[in-house]
């Protein structure tokens, strides 16, 4: 089944004109497809937008073939793992401010994938709670961190 995800991605990349190889790795929450290409910047796009959209397409196509298929995460040149680490660091720094000053901290608008990373990074923190809030004029939401009472 997971071979389908790799094949779908390889076919999409070919159709889009990218020369790339795809490595597949099993993860706890699905499959990671790691793309190796000399044109990583173009494939990642501004703030990872192109990569996110390609990931969405792969998951939609895969789901159409098999509704029980595991979720696919795409990465190019370790972009996602580095971005994830930076986001977790930023979330923990914001949580430290909440603990230190007792203030509410708002993170900038994030897509659903990134919000999930932040919520998961802080879910076990006994002194901070997180909430996503709508941001007008965008499909992204901001995350509010506040002290738990």
HELIX and SHEET records of a PDB file:
HELIX    1   1 UNK A    2  UNK A   15  1                                  14    
HELIX    2   2 UNK A   40  UNK A   44  1                                   5    
HELIX    3   3 UNK A   46  UNK A   48  5                                   3    
HELIX    4   4 UNK A   49  UNK A   65  1                                  17    
HELIX    5   5 UNK A   79  UNK A  101  1                                  23    
HELIX    6   6 UNK A  112  UNK A  122  1                                  11    
SHEET    1   A 3 UNK A  20  UNK A  27  0                                        
SHEET    2   A 3 UNK A  30  UNK A  37 -1                                        
SHEET    3   A 3 UNK A  72  UNK A  76  1                                        
SHEET    1   B 3 UNK A 105  UNK A 110  0                                        
SHEET    2   B 3 UNK A 141  UNK A 147 -1                                        
SHEET    3   B 3 UNK A 128  UNK A 134 -1                                        
END                                                                             
